[in-house]
């Protein structure tokens, strides 16, 4: 039903999802989409907390979940809000893999804030003592606060995007402790870390957010139709992702966290990374070969570890609005088992080697110097390539 944007419009960056619903290139026309956009409701936090929750972003970026940009060639959606990835299926899949949960066993995963409410707390504790399920709670920035490592003179300060912890049955409190002070009979199991890779973009979202908000106020129920006819509103002065910064900002931290979680107290670390970010990483990793394993997961380079504790989940967001105007689906494209050493080898051995191979074995820096100097010193004498 939506008019197709012109090729020039398709190539420019746009806000792709606003308050959790598609606004480019297709526009979600359901009542759910219009309701969330009109009230400023975040559907992902609201579903997670089982309560209506407003978008927590600053005014200039309010409601912006993803940016559509063709920075890698094809148009793709770049994640700019971590709460957009609070997808029940994605979270459950990563937790099951980190904790090696049997497929027949149910998993219950709740934000730690759910423990504030009597009914939720009772349900969580009942699950802990049920043999039919495994129970996890997690901490995130707006959902109980991040867990992290304090800086020292020999290590950096770092925080984890999502810290998951399993709750396990515990022995009853000793009789000497009054029942009202004993607390619930649970204990802390292993923790797991999930990193959600968002993207820095150039410029500001302010102009597009203002255009979308004004159009919604003006057109009301006709907003989806009018936006479909005027897709430039969602692209108002939007700029693309800062690709080099995405890799530089993330790589050290994820390698560090992969190592930190290689201990008995931890189930490991998983990185959830959008498809366009993974694509943009390829030159920095030397476009490493992927090898499929019998279980359908993948490994990098020559790594054949059958039981890795670190995982990369590559996902994208469907172009199609969800059923009945709901949020678009999150689809997992690759599940890669890896570790910090393999990633580092790809980044610091394979990629530099391929940079040289690209220039036929010559030192690319020397070649550039000679080209520049030849404009000032024609006929410049230099050593042959095999001497450099």
KOLDODREN-167138 format. One line per 4 residues: number of its first residue (from 1); for each residue y, x, z of N, C-alpha, C. Coordinates in steps of 0.02 Angstrom, whole numbers. Each point is the difference from the previous one (the first is absolute). Layout:
BEGIN
NUM) Y X Z Y X Z Y X Z; ...
END
This chain:
BEGIN
1) -60 41 0 60 -41 0 63 42 0; -7 65 17 58 43 4 18 29 -67; 64 0 -20 20 36 -60 -15 74 8; -25 30 -54 -17 71 4 63 43 -3
5) 10 47 48 57 44 -3 -1 42 -63; 58 20 -24 5 42 -58 -23 71 16; -23 39 -51 -25 67 13 48 44 40; 65 -4 -14 48 41 37 0 -19 74
9) -7 -65 14 -3 -22 70 -64 24 33; -55 0 -37 -64 20 28 0 74 20; 38 41 -35 -1 71 14 44 20 59; 47 -43 19 44 16 56 -32 -20 66
13) 16 35 55 -27 -20 65 27 -68 22; -41 -37 34 17 -66 28 -31 -7 69; 28 -43 40 -36 -24 59 -59 -41 -26; -61 18 22 -60 -35 -24 -20 -57 46
17) 6 11 66 -17 -51 49 56 -6 51; 18 -60 14 55 -15 47 -26 -49 52; 2 19 63 -30 -39 55 -73 -16 -15; -34 50 -28 -72 -6 -10 -23 -35 -62
21) 46 -20 -45 -19 -40 -58 30 30 -64; -35 -6 -54 20 31 -63 65 -31 -27; 46 46 -19 61 -21 -34 9 36 -67; -47 46 -16 1 36 -64 -67 33 -11
25) -28 -1 -62 26 -33 -59 -13 -75 0; -52 -22 36 -10 -72 10 34 -21 64; 16 -64 4 33 -27 59 -46 -50 33; -13 10 65 -41 -47 37 39 -64 11
29) -29 -57 -22 37 -63 2 -25 -48 53; -46 21 42 -28 -45 50 47 -14 57; -17 -54 37 41 -19 58 -2 54 54; -57 35 7 -5 52 51 50 56 -14
33) 6 19 -63 46 54 -18 72 -21 15; 19 -59 -23 68 -23 11 15 -8 74; -49 -22 39 10 -8 71 11 66 35; -41 51 -16 9 66 31 66 31 -19
37) 19 -7 -63 63 30 -23 61 -36 30; -4 -65 7 56 -38 27 10 13 74; -54 12 36 5 10 73 1 73 20; -11 45 -48 -2 72 17 -63 19 37
41) -54 -38 -10 -63 12 35 -41 54 -33; -30 45 39 -47 49 -26 -70 -30 5; -33 -14 -56 -66 -31 4 -53 46 30; 9 65 -5 -50 47 22 3 9 76
45) 59 9 28 7 4 73 -16 -68 32; 19 -54 -33 -13 -66 27 -75 -13 5; -36 18 -52 -73 -10 1 -32 45 52; 23 63 5 -30 47 48 11 -22 71
49) 60 -27 15 17 -19 68 -15 -73 15; -23 -37 -50 -13 -72 9 62 -37 24; 57 22 -22 64 -32 19 52 16 -54; 44 -48 -13 52 11 -50 43 59 20
53) 5 49 -44 34 63 15 47 17 -58; 62 14 14 49 16 -51 -11 71 -26; 23 13 -61 0 67 -27 40 46 47; -26 60 12 31 45 49 43 53 -34
57) 7 -3 -65 37 53 -36 75 -10 7; 37 54 -13 73 -1 4 28 -47 -53; 63 -19 9 31 -51 -43 -2 19 -74; 15 63 -16 3 21 -70 -67 -1 -35
61) -55 3 37 -66 0 -30 -41 -60 23; 32 -48 29 -35 -56 31 -43 -37 -51; -64 -5 17 -47 -37 -42 -34 40 -54; 22 62 -13 -27 40 -55 -66 31 21
65) -54 -18 -35 -67 26 16 -22 55 -48; 10 -13 -65 -21 47 -51 52 5 -55; 1 58 -34 44 11 -56 -43 11 -62; 17 -35 -54 -34 9 -64 37 53 -41
69) -36 53 -20 32 54 -38 -51 31 -47; 24 27 -55 -43 32 -50 5 76 5; 8 27 59 10 72 10 -60 41 -22; -60 -28 3 -60 35 -23 -18 -16 -72
73) 41 -41 -34 -16 -22 -67 -7 -75 -2; -57 -27 24 -7 -73 3 39 -28 59; 17 -64 -3 33 -32 57 -50 -8 56; 21 21 61 -43 -5 59 42 -22 60
77) -34 -26 51 34 -21 61 -4 56 52; 57 22 25 5 52 50 15 -32 68; -41 15 49 6 -29 66 60 31 37; 46 -42 24 58 26 37 3 -29 71
81) -49 -41 19 -2 -27 68 -71 5 26; -12 33 57 -69 9 25 -34 -65 19; 39 -51 18 -31 -62 22 -29 -39 -58; 19 18 -62 -30 -33 -59 -74 16 -4
85) -20 57 27 -70 21 -4 -42 -27 59; 29 -44 42 -38 -31 54 -44 -55 -30; -48 23 -38 -47 -46 -34 -65 1 39; -24 -59 20 -59 -4 43 -61 34 -31
89) -11 -11 -64 -58 29 -33 6 76 -5; 59 25 -17 10 72 -6 -9 34 68; 30 -29 52 -5 28 67 -73 -1 24; -34 -55 -11 -70 -5 21 -44 49 -37
93) 13 10 -64 -40 47 -39 8 71 27; 61 20 16 11 68 25 -31 8 69; 7 -50 43 -29 5 67 -76 3 -4; -30 -41 -41 -73 2 -7 -24 69 -22
97) 37 30 -47 -22 66 -25 11 54 52; 57 0 34 14 51 50 -51 -3 57; -19 -61 20 -44 -8 58 -73 -13 -20; -14 3 -65 -69 -8 -25 -30 -65 27
101) 35 -55 -9 -23 -65 24 -50 -29 -50; -56 -24 25 -51 -29 -43 28 -62 -35; -18 -10 -64 28 -57 -37 -13 -67 32; -55 -7 37 -16 -64 31 37 -12 65
105) 35 50 25 36 -6 63 72 -21 -13; 23 -51 35 69 -22 -7 47 49 33; 61 4 -25 52 41 32 60 -45 16; 27 8 59 60 -35 20 54 52 11
109) 54 -5 -39 54 50 3 66 -36 14; 31 16 55 61 -34 20 53 51 21; 64 -15 -13 52 44 27 0 -2 76; 17 56 31 -3 4 73 46 -53 32
113) 52 -21 -36 45 -51 28 -36 -66 14; -57 -11 -33 -37 -62 13 -24 -3 73; -6 57 33 -23 1 69 52 -29 48; 61 -12 -24 51 -30 43 -13 -74 13
117) -38 -31 -43 -10 -73 4 -69 -15 30; -2 -43 49 -61 -13 37 -58 -21 -45; 13 -46 -45 -55 -25 -43 -26 56 -45; 45 38 -31 -21 55 -43 -37 53 40
121) 26 17 59 -32 51 41 -71 -22 19; -8 -64 19 -66 -25 19 -48 3 -59; 24 -17 -59 -44 3 -60 -20 72 -15; 48 46 6 -15 70 -14 -52 27 50
125) 9 -15 63 -46 25 51 -69 -31 -8; -2 -64 -19 -64 -32 -12 -37 34 -58; 38 20 -51 -30 35 -56 -28 68 19; 35 34 46 -23 66 22 -70 -5 29
129) -13 -53 36 -65 -8 34 -50 -40 -41; 15 -9 -65 -46 -34 -45 -36 53 -41; -65 -7 -7 -39 47 -40 8 -12 -75; 31 -55 -18 5 -19 -70 60 31 -35
133) 45 32 37 62 25 -31 22 65 33; 42 37 -36 34 57 29 74 -15 -1; 34 20 52 69 -22 11 47 60 1; 55 -7 -37 50 53 -5 70 -28 10
137) 43 39 30 72 -15 2 37 58 -31; 60 -13 -25 38 54 -31 73 -2 19; 30 59 -2 70 11 14 36 17 -66; 58 -31 -11 43 17 -57 72 -6 24
141) 46 26 -39 71 3 19 25 -64 33; -4 -57 -34 24 -63 27 -55 -40 35; -59 29 5 -57 -34 29 -29 40 58; 42 11 50 -22 37 58 24 72 3
145) 34 22 -54 27 68 -1 -50 51 -26; 25 52 -32 -43 51 -28 -27 46 54; -61 25 -11 -30 52 40 13 66 -37; 13 53 37 14 63 -34 -13 60 43
149) 17 58 -27 -8 64 33 69 28 15; 11 20 62 63 31 18 4 70 -31; 60 20 -18 10 67 -27 -7 53 53; -24 59 -20 -3 57 45 31 60 -36
153) 1 57 34 26 59 -33 -44 25 -56; -61 -26 -4 -47 23 -51 -28 -57 -43; 28 -60 6 -24 -56 -40 56 -51 -7; -1 -38 -55 55 -49 -12 -12 -66 35
157) 54 -37 10 -6 -69 23 -20 -44 -59; -50 -41 11 -24 -44 -53 -21 -67 30; 10 -54 -37 -24 -65 22 -47 -27 -53; -46 -44 21 -48 -30 -45 26 -69 -21
161) -8 -18 -64 22 -65 -23 -37 -56 37; -65 2 -1 -41 -49 35 -54 39 39; -5 -14 64 -53 29 41 -46 -57 22; -62 5 -20 -51 -50 16 -42 27 58
165) -19 -42 46 -44 20 54 -53 -54 11; -61 22 9 -54 -48 13 -2 -15 74; -9 -63 17 -9 -22 70 -74 -11 12; -25 30 53 -72 -3 16 -10 -29 69
169) -59 -30 13 -13 -26 67 0 57 52; 22 -16 59 1 48 54 -37 -28 60; -19 44 46 -32 -23 61 51 -39 42; -23 -47 39 46 -36 45 35 48 48
173) 60 -20 21 37 43 46 -37 6 67; 7 57 33 -33 8 66 23 -55 48; -44 -21 46 17 -54 47 62 14 41; 17 64 10 58 17 41 65 -21 -33
177) -1 -11 -65 61 -19 -36 4 -76 -4; 53 -31 26 6 -73 -4 -6 -25 -71; -30 -57 -10 -12 -27 -67 64 -10 -39; 54 -20 36 63 -13 -35 33 65 -24
181) -23 57 26 28 64 -21 -46 39 -46; -62 -24 -7 -50 40 -36 14 3 -75; 29 -51 -27 12 -1 -72 -63 -19 -38; 4 -7 -65 -57 -22 -40 -53 55 -3
185) -64 -19 -2 -54 50 -2 -10 29 -70; 49 37 -24 -5 32 -65 19 74 7; -21 38 -50 20 71 -1 21 17 -71; 35 55 -6 25 22 -64 -53 41 -36
189) -14 -19 -63 -46 39 -41 39 50 -42; -29 20 -55 34 49 -43 61 -32 -34; 48 41 -16 59 -23 -37 -7 21 -73; 33 -37 -43 4 17 -71 73 -5 -22
193) 18 37 -51 68 1 -25 1 -25 -72; 48 -44 -15 11 -24 -68 72 15 -18; 9 36 -54 66 15 -26 14 -44 -61; 59 -30 -2 20 -43 -55 56 35 -39
197) -13 15 -63 48 39 -39 51 -45 -34; 61 0 26 55 -35 -34 38 50 -43; 50 -25 -35 36 40 -49 75 0 14; 30 59 -3 73 5 0 25 -14 -70
201) 55 -36 -5 30 -12 -66 72 26 0; 25 13 -59 70 19 -7 44 -63 8; 63 10 17 47 -55 0 -11 -48 58; 22 -62 -10 -1 -51 52 -27 -65 -28
205) -29 -42 44 -23 -66 -20 54 -53 9; 56 19 27 51 -48 22 21 -48 -56; 11 25 -60 26 -42 -54 -53 -52 -22; -62 21 -5 -53 -47 -19 -12 -52 56
209) 0 23 63 -9 -47 55 56 -51 2; 61 22 -11 57 -46 -2 -7 -50 -57; -21 24 -60 -8 -44 -57 -55 -52 12; -56 22 28 -54 -47 14 19 -51 53
213) 33 24 53 20 -45 54 51 -52 -25; 48 23 -40 51 -46 -26 -31 -52 -47; -47 23 -42 -33 -46 -46 -42 -52 38; -33 22 53 -40 -46 40 45 -52 33
217) 57 22 27 47 -47 32 28 -50 -51; 14 24 -60 31 -41 -51 -48 -50 -31; -61 22 -15 -46 -41 -39 -53 -36 42; -11 21 62 -48 -35 43 -68 -6 -31
221) -28 -60 -6 -68 -10 -27 -8 26 -72; 55 6 -37 -5 24 -69 3 76 -5; 2 34 58 5 73 1 -54 34 -41; -65 -17 8 -51 35 -40 12 -6 -75
225) 17 -61 -23 12 -10 -71 60 41 -24; 55 -1 38 60 36 -20 -11 75 1; -39 24 49 -14 72 3 -43 22 -59; -49 -42 -19 -41 16 -58 42 6 -63
229) 54 -39 -4 45 3 -58 51 56 5; 8 28 60 50 52 12 -31 58 40; -50 35 -29 -35 53 38 45 58 20; 59 4 -32 45 55 18 25 -5 72
233) -3 -59 30 21 -6 70 -43 45 45; -66 1 -14 -45 42 40 6 74 -17; 35 16 -55 8 69 -19 71 26 9; 42 -38 34 70 18 6 9 69 34
237) 14 50 -41 14 69 22 -56 30 42; -61 -22 -14 -59 30 33 -17 65 -36; -16 51 40 -20 65 -28 -72 14 17; -29 49 -34 -71 13 7 -18 43 59
241) -66 13 9 -24 38 57 17 74 -5; 7 31 58 11 72 5 -69 33 4; -31 12 -59 -70 19 -3 -14 66 36; 41 51 -13 -14 65 30 6 -4 76
245) 46 -40 24 8 -6 73 -59 -36 32; -30 -47 -37 -58 -36 27 -56 49 16; -14 46 -46 -54 48 12 19 48 55; 60 28 -3 20 50 50 2 -30 70
249) 22 -62 5 7 -32 65 -68 -17 30; -49 -11 -43 -64 -25 23 -54 53 8; -2 48 -46 -60 42 -5 -13 39 64; 51 33 26 -12 39 61 -24 -45 57
253) 33 -57 7 -17 -44 55 -72 -26 -6; -21 -19 -60 -67 -28 -5 -52 55 9; 12 60 -26 -47 55 12 -5 16 74; 57 0 34 2 13 72 -40 -53 38
257) 11 -64 -18 -34 -54 35 -74 -3 -16; -19 19 -60 -71 5 -16 -34 50 47; 35 56 14 -29 50 45 1 -23 73; 55 -30 21 7 -22 70 -56 -48 19
261) -20 -42 -47 -49 -52 16 -72 23 -9; -11 63 -14 -68 27 -5 -25 21 69; -11 -49 43 -23 15 68 -42 -58 25; -37 12 54 -47 -50 25 35 -64 23
265) 62 5 23 35 -59 26 28 -43 -56; -5 23 -62 30 -37 -56 -52 -19 -52; 11 -58 -31 -43 -22 -55 23 28 -67; 58 32 -2 26 28 -62 66 -30 -20
269) 20 15 -62 65 -22 -25 -8 -25 -71; 33 -55 -16 0 -28 -67 72 -5 -25; 11 20 -61 65 -7 -33 -3 -56 -49; 41 -52 9 7 -55 -48 59 16 -46
273) -14 12 -63 51 24 -46 3 -44 -62; 58 -26 -19 4 -42 -59 -18 39 -63; -27 -36 -49 -21 31 -63 55 42 -32; 62 -24 -6 51 42 -32 15 64 37
277) -6 -1 66 11 62 38 -57 49 -13; -62 -25 1 -57 42 -16 8 30 -70; 21 -40 -48 12 25 -68 53 55 0; 54 -10 39 54 49 1 -21 64 35
281) -51 -3 41 -26 60 35 -39 47 -46; -25 -26 -56 -48 38 -40 25 69 -21; 62 8 -25 22 68 -17 3 47 61; 15 -27 59 4 41 60 -69 21 25
285) -52 -37 -20 -68 16 21 -41 32 -56; 31 14 -57 -37 28 -56 -44 -50 -35; 17 -65 5 -40 -53 -30 -74 11 14; -21 0 64 -68 19 18 -52 -49 -27
289) -58 28 -17 -55 -42 -24 -27 -42 58; -20 -61 -17 -30 -46 48 -74 -10 -18; -43 0 51 -71 -9 -11 -25 -59 41; -29 -50 -35 -23 -60 34 -64 15 38
293) -5 -30 59 -59 7 43 -44 -62 -5; -63 6 23 -46 -58 -4 26 -63 35; 42 9 52 26 -59 35 63 -29 -31; 21 27 -58 59 -27 -34 65 33 20
297) -1 45 49 60 37 18 4 62 -45; 53 39 8 13 57 -43 14 62 41; -8 60 -31 17 63 31 43 40 -48; 41 45 28 43 43 -40 -33 67 -14
301) 13 28 -59 -22 67 -18 -76 5 9; -24 52 36 -72 10 9 -24 -24 68; 42 -37 36 -19 -26 65 -55 -52 -6; -54 9 38 -55 -48 -1 -17 -25 70
305) 48 4 46 -13 -21 69 -24 -72 2; -58 -11 29 -28 -67 3 31 -43 55; 30 32 50 27 -37 57 70 25 18; 48 -7 -45 68 23 16 31 -43 55
309) 45 30 38 37 -39 51 70 -18 -23; 20 25 -59 66 -14 -27 -8 -35 -67; 43 -50 -11 -7 -42 -60 69 -14 -30; 1 -6 -67 60 -22 -36 -18 -66 -34
313) 37 -52 17 -8 -66 -32 58 -8 -50; -16 -3 -64 49 -11 -52 0 -74 -17; 58 -33 8 3 -72 -11 60 -18 -43; -2 -58 -29 60 -27 -33 7 -73 17
317) 56 -28 -21 17 -70 14 -1 -39 -65; -34 -55 0 -9 -39 -61 67 -21 -29; 3 -1 -67 60 -26 -34 7 -75 7; -55 -34 14 0 -72 3 16 -25 70
321) 45 -49 7 10 -30 66 -65 -27 28; -5 -2 67 -60 -25 31 -7 -75 -8; -59 -27 18 -11 -73 -5 52 -39 40; 22 -55 -28 48 -45 32 64 36 21
325) 20 48 -41 62 35 13 -4 51 56; -60 19 21 -8 49 53 12 71 -26; -1 49 46 9 70 -21 -54 22 -49; 18 46 -44 -48 27 -49 -54 39 37
329) -59 3 -30 -57 33 31 8 76 0; -28 32 51 -5 73 4 -70 19 -24; -4 43 -50 -65 19 -29 -13 75 10; -56 16 30 -19 71 9 -30 25 -65
333) 26 56 -26 -23 28 -63 -46 60 9; 13 41 50 -41 60 12 -7 10 75; -59 21 22 -11 22 69 -26 71 -4; 40 48 23 -16 71 -9 -12 32 68
337) -58 28 10 -15 39 60 24 71 -11; 36 28 49 28 67 -10 14 32 67; 35 56 -1 22 33 62 61 43 -17; 31 27 52 61 38 -9 -12 62 -43
341) -57 33 10 -14 61 -37 -5 -13 -75; -34 -55 -19 -7 -16 -71 67 -19 -31; 39 -40 35 67 -17 -25 43 62 -8; -3 45 49 41 61 -2 -22 45 -58
345) -65 3 -12 -24 41 -56 26 -29 -66; -1 -66 -6 26 -31 -62 74 15 -9; 39 -5 55 73 8 -4 20 73 -8; -35 46 33 24 69 3 -42 50 -40
349) -58 -21 -25 -40 43 -44 -4 -29 -70; -23 -63 -5 -12 -30 -66 65 -12 -38; 49 -32 33 63 -16 -35 37 63 -24; 8 53 42 32 61 -25 -38 32 -57
353) -67 0 3 -39 30 -54 11 -38 -65; 3 -66 5 10 -39 -61 71 6 -26; 47 14 44 69 12 -23 2 62 -44; -38 52 18 -2 61 -40 -39 -12 -64
357) -57 -35 5 -41 -14 -59 40 -37 -53; 46 -43 23 41 -39 -46 42 45 -45; 15 61 23 40 47 -38 -42 54 -32; -64 -15 -10 -44 47 -35 -13 64 37
361) 6 0 66 -14 60 39 60 44 12; 55 -12 -35 60 40 11 34 -21 64; 38 45 30 40 -17 59 57 -44 -23; -2 -64 20 50 -48 -25 70 18 22
365) 7 30 59 67 19 24 28 56 -43; -42 51 -15 23 55 -42 19 -25 -70; -41 -46 -26 15 -27 -66 68 -36 -1; 15 -38 54 64 -34 4 58 50 5
369) -10 53 39 52 51 6 16 32 -67; -54 16 -38 10 32 -65 36 -46 -48; -18 -65 0 33 -47 -44 75 -4 16; 17 -2 63 70 -4 20 38 64 -18
373) -30 58 14 34 64 -13 9 13 -74; -46 -26 -41 6 12 -72 64 -29 -30; 29 -51 33 63 -27 -25 58 49 13; -10 44 49 52 49 15 -17 69 -28
377) -64 16 -4 -23 65 -23 -52 -9 -55; 22 -15 -61 -47 -11 -55 -45 61 -9; -63 -13 -14 -47 54 -11 -19 35 64; 6 -34 56 -16 29 65 -70 29 0
381) -7 61 25 -65 32 6 -33 -23 66; -64 -15 -4 -35 -20 61 -73 19 -6; -34 2 58 -71 15 -1 -37 -58 -32; -57 15 -30 -40 -53 -30 -27 -46 54
385) -18 -60 -20 -21 -50 49 -58 25 44; -46 40 -29 -57 19 41 17 53 51; 62 24 1 21 47 52 34 -34 58; 15 -66 -6 36 -35 52 -49 -34 46
END
